[in-house]
Amino acid sequence: MKSSISVVIPVYNSAEILPDLICGLSTVLDTLADVCEVILVNDGSSDGSWEVINKLSAQYPRVHGINMMRNYGQHNALLCGIRAAQYEVVVTMDDDLQHPPEEIPKLLAKLSEGYDVVYGAPRELPHSWWRNFMSRLIKRLLTWVMGVSTFQEVAAFRAFKTALRRSFTNYQNPDVILDVLLSWGTTRFVSIPVKHNPRQSGVSNYNFSKLVNTAFLILTGFSTAPLRLASYIGFSFTVFGVIVFAYVVIQYLLQGSIPGFPFLASIISLFSGAQLFALGIVGEYLARIFSRSMDRPVYVVRETTTGTPTT
């Protein structure tokens, strides 16, 4: 029996390629599901993407559009679309045609084996060496924070059971990492290799700075590991200080003198660096607490093309 599917796609400046994407999706979805929908979440585009979404919604009854008030970020837009999804399986994919619609059946087939989340990972990362390195680093951090050691390939092309959203129904923090939220409801993750196409137009919005910020968000927004690291470093330097003190006392007892200014300056620099490192980690957590205390919304919807829920 065919399933019911909601495809959620965050849209950012993709007016030129949206028609091709929806055309390809429609062909595939007709063979996969008894009922389906495509939710296009316009994340503050400036190129007329919302106007294109309106036209596609009028042309394809299964296409629903959600227009955000401003750009909130890819994962925030995904969360908005997932909360609006009506059917039993959610498929998320990018808007740049890098995720081929014809690969969706592979994700659904694996999902039917009893998994709750299936990732479609590229066989080869298509970016520059530094971008590939940062992508791998972020994926390792994600799987570590998620507490799932059975796989390493997190990807934006994913299929999961819609019921998982119950585990983060009340989540209201503007800092969103969807994969971590999914791990609150299950540990049955798996990834499979799928084809990824070259980007059809434009350039990726993830530069080095955004990738570094994402890594910091994963570590300090969803894990206490850095605080533990600061504690371990503090304890280690305390032990080191005791050893240095014992060394100084022994030197004084045996030789009647202790090393001079260079020795003292190096010890002060060492301990000062450790203190600043620990304070920096605590500062990151304080910044997260401050951000949450402002009670900022995860996203705000300006309008929709249909009666899709907006909360």
PyMOL commands that set and color helices and strands:
alter all, ss='L'
color gray80, all
select helices_A, chain A and resi 18-32+49-59+74-84+101-111+129-146+162-168+178-183+208-221+225-255+261-293
alter helices_A, ss='H'
color red, helices_A
select strands_A, chain A and resi 3-11+33-42+63-68+89-92+117-122+158-161+189-194+301-304
alter strands_A, ss='S'
color yellow, strands_A
deselect
rebuild
show_as cartoon
